Amino acid sequence: MRLKHIVPYAFVISLSACGGTGPTLDDLTKTAEAVLGDSQSGLLSNADITAGLKEALTKGSSAVVGQLGQQNGFSNDPTIRIPLPQTLLKARNYASKIGMEKSFDDLELRLNRAAELATPKAKSLFVGAIKDMSVQDASGILKGPDDAATSYFRGKTGPSIQTAMRPLVDDALAEVGAVQSFNQLLKQYNAIPLAPKVEADLSGHVVEKGADGIFLYLAQEEKAIRTNPVKRTSELLRRVFGAQ
């Protein structure tokens, strides 16, 4: 029975119950509110909302990994391109005096290549964290801002995901030659008279900036699911986000 048919039906029941004197306007209002309240509260359970939020995050993660986990996914995107760590940027400026800036630029590209290589491997980390995440106040998250689920997910699991990503990034940096390039660069740079000392945690930098990029686009995917019905590709997503 459609919702618009429920209220008149409720009024008929109320009229019958009130005998010959007929219901007052207050009686009818209370009856309508009770019927509407019962029907709406039964639409979605907390378990439904939680499942919907998790499916949205899982779907979004898959889309983001596909976008960023390919060649130039990071390096050609000015929004999330990973720059050199701050200490290396300062060193680049100093080394540019003798024409060494291209070596630093090559290293920066390799950092982005490492992020592109590690991102697909990190997909299982994100999906696993989403599956295991316990959601408190699911209804509040559903009714929150367009990035509410992503922000909640990041706050709950972000640090642990970054820790788990580090070995993946370590391997990726070695595979794309960033470690060798960095060591060679330092050798040349340290030969410059009076060059300031350089220290950099390449893995930590790529993990942090890579995760920032993934969460940035995950928030955009969440917004799309919330605002664009076409993005709701399952019955659960349509029920949960269509009820907002």
Number of C-alpha atoms within 10 A of each C-alpha: 5 6 11 9 9 14 19 13 13 17 18 12 12 18 17 12 11 13 9 8 7 12 16 11 9 9 14 18 13 11 17 19 12 13 16 16 11 11 13 11 9 8 11 15 13 13 12 17 23 23 18 22 27 24 18 29 24 21 19 25 24 17 15 24 22 15 18 25 23 17 15 16 21 25 22 13 12 9 10 20 20 24 19 21 17 13 14 20 16 13 21 20 14 17 22 13 9 9 11 17 16 12 18 22 15 14 22 22 21 24 30 28 25 29 32 25 23 27 27 19 16 20 19 13 17 22 18 12 20 22 14 11 15 13 20 11 11 20 18 12 20 21 13 12 13 19 21 18 26 26 17 15 21 18 10 16 15 19 13 12 18 18 13 14 25 19 14 20 28 19 15 24 25 14 15 18 15 23 20 14 18 19 11 12 16 17 11 13 20 14 9 12 7 7 12 14 11 13 12 13 9 18 21 17 19 25 25 18 16 27 21 16 20 21 20 17 20 26 20 16 23 24 20 18 22 22 14 12 13 9 18 20 12 11 10 17 23 17 16 22 20 15 12 11
